[in-house]
Amino acid sequence: MENNKEIVYDDYLGLSKAVSIILAVIPFTSWFLGVFIRFKEKKVFYAIVRIFLGFNILWFLDLLFIIVHKSLFRMPD
């Protein structure tokens, strides 16, 4: 039997949209929380990618996604 439940993520630890945008604007907090959240989700490869690419392309994508969708940019599984 298939389980068709959609996975719901608490981005930036379930904080409000305003606080999440503020944290996403600050590059260090965006990078740190992005890495922390990927390790929390047990996605080690994506956490390592975030360590090396989190201050450039992924930071911009996180900021854009937080403002538009209130969720972090997620690479497909």
C-alpha positions as CSV (number, residue, x, y, z in Angstrom):
1,M,0.0,0.0,0.0
2,E,1.4,3.4,-1.0
3,N,1.7,6.2,1.4
4,N,0.9,9.4,-0.5
5,K,1.3,11.8,2.4
6,E,3.2,15.0,1.5
7,I,6.3,15.7,3.5
8,V,5.9,19.0,5.4
9,Y,9.1,20.7,6.4
10,D,9.5,23.3,9.2
11,D,11.9,25.6,7.5
12,Y,14.1,27.7,9.8
13,L,12.8,25.7,12.8
14,G,9.1,26.6,12.3
15,L,9.7,30.3,12.8
16,S,7.4,33.0,11.4
17,K,7.8,34.2,7.9
18,A,9.2,37.6,9.0
19,V,11.8,36.0,11.2
20,S,12.7,33.5,8.5
21,I,13.2,36.3,5.9
22,I,15.5,38.1,8.4
23,L,17.5,35.0,9.0
24,A,17.7,34.3,5.2
25,V,19.0,37.8,4.5
26,I,22.0,37.3,6.8
27,P,24.4,35.1,4.9
28,F,26.0,33.4,7.9
29,T,22.7,32.4,9.6
30,S,21.2,31.3,6.2
31,W,24.3,29.1,5.6
32,F,24.5,27.8,9.2
33,L,20.7,27.0,9.4
34,G,20.7,25.5,5.9
35,V,23.5,23.1,6.9
36,F,21.9,22.3,10.3
37,I,18.5,21.6,8.8
38,R,20.0,19.2,6.1
39,F,21.9,17.3,8.9
40,K,18.7,17.2,10.9
41,E,16.8,15.7,7.9
42,K,19.7,13.1,7.6
43,K,20.7,14.4,4.2
44,V,24.4,14.4,4.7
45,F,25.3,14.8,1.0
46,Y,23.2,18.0,0.7
47,A,24.6,19.3,4.0
48,I,28.1,18.9,2.6
49,V,27.1,20.7,-0.6
50,R,25.6,23.5,1.6
51,I,28.9,23.8,3.5
52,F,30.8,24.6,0.3
53,L,28.1,26.4,-1.8
54,G,25.9,27.9,0.9
55,F,27.4,31.4,0.7
56,N,26.6,32.0,-3.0
57,I,24.0,30.4,-5.3
58,L,22.2,28.5,-2.6
59,W,22.0,31.6,-0.3
60,F,20.3,33.5,-3.1
61,L,17.9,30.6,-3.8
62,D,17.1,30.2,-0.1
63,L,16.3,33.9,0.2
64,L,14.1,33.8,-2.9
65,F,12.2,30.7,-1.8
66,I,11.7,32.0,1.8
67,I,10.2,35.2,0.4
68,V,8.0,33.6,-2.2
69,H,7.1,30.1,-0.8
70,K,8.2,30.3,3.0
71,S,10.3,27.2,2.5
72,L,13.9,26.7,1.8
73,F,15.2,25.6,-1.6
74,R,15.4,21.8,-1.6
75,M,17.4,19.8,-4.0
76,P,15.4,16.8,-5.3
77,D,15.9,13.4,-3.5
